[in-house]
Each structure stands twice: as C-alpha cells, then as structure tokens.
Amino acid sequence: MKRKACHVIFPAMMPALLYLIAATPVETLGCATRGLLALLVALVSGFAGLGTAIVGVTRRKRGDVYAPWWVISTLILTIPVVALLILA
C-alpha cells in the first residue's frame, strides 16, 4: 500500500487540484488568479514529473524492479501540463 500511495495517490492530487481550480467559478477567485494558480500547479507538476522521469531512468539503468512505479508517477504528473495546454 505504501508504494501505491507514494506513486499513485499523491501524484494524483495535482490533476485533481488543477481540475478543482478550473471548476471554480470566476466570481470566487477572479480570472487572473485562477489562471495563475492553474499555471503554478501545472509548472510544479511538470517539474515533479521531470524529476520522477529522471529517477525512473536511473533506476531502470540500475536494474531496479520498482522502476515502473516511477514511470506511473511521471505519467500521472504530466496530466496537468497536458490539460493546461488543451484548456489554453
């Protein structure tokens, strides 16, 4: 369960946060604030995805059997970046 929580549940909070920001009415936060928050979430998620990709590649080279978990984290963390590009 610990591996699933670290590599699936925690990274899945970033796409959920982005969709929560996108679903928030404009009157609540304002247009510019919503956009900046969405950009911030996408940037943080993108950099975290880049970091997990690097860790996954280095562990794959070492022959670690848990390297696919890092790939799963990378795929989940790229969702906000792709969603922001689609929504923009």
N, C-alpha and C positions, 0 to 999 in steps of 0.2 A: 504494500500500500504506500510505503514511503516513496518509492521510485515513481509510482503513478502520480502521487501528489506533487512531487517536485518537477516532473517533466510534462505533466498534462494539465493538472488543475490550476497551478499557479500561473503558468503562461496563458491559460485560457481567460484569465482575468483581464488581460489587456484588450482582446477583442470585445469582451463584454463591456468594458469601460468605454471604449470608443463608440459602440452602438448605444450605450446609455447617454453619452454626450450628444450623439446625433439625434436621438429621440427626444431630447429635452426641448421644450418649446422655446422659441426665440425670446419671448417675453420674460422668461425666467433668468437667463444668463446674458442675453444680448447676442447679437450676431457675431461681433468681433471676438468676444470672449469664447463663445462656442467654437469658433474656427481655430483660435489659438490653442485651446485645450485639446481639440482633436489633433492638431499638428503636433503638439507636445507628446501626446500619447503615441502617435504614430512614430515619431522620432525615437522615443525611448524604446518602443517595441522593436523598431528596426535595428537599433544599436545592440539591443539584447539578443535579437535574432542573429546578428553578425557574430556576436561573441559565442553564442551556442554553436554556430556553424563551425567556428574555428576550433572550439573544444571537441566537437564531434569528429572533425577531420583528424586532429592529432590523436584522439583516442582510437580512431579506426586504423591509423597507421601503426599504432602500438599493438593492435590485435585485441582490443578490449571488446568483450561480448556485449557490453551495455552501450556501445556507441550508437545504435539505432534510437535509443531514447533521446539522445541529443538531437538527432535529426527530427524526431517528432516535435521536440520543443521549438526547433527552428521553424518548422512548417506552421506551427500554431502562432508563433510570434510574428510571422510575415503577414498574417491575415489583416491586421490594422493598416499596414502600409498599402497593401493592395486595395483594401476597402476605401482608404482615403484617396487613392488615385482614381478609383471608379467614381466616387462621390464628387470629386472635384471636377 
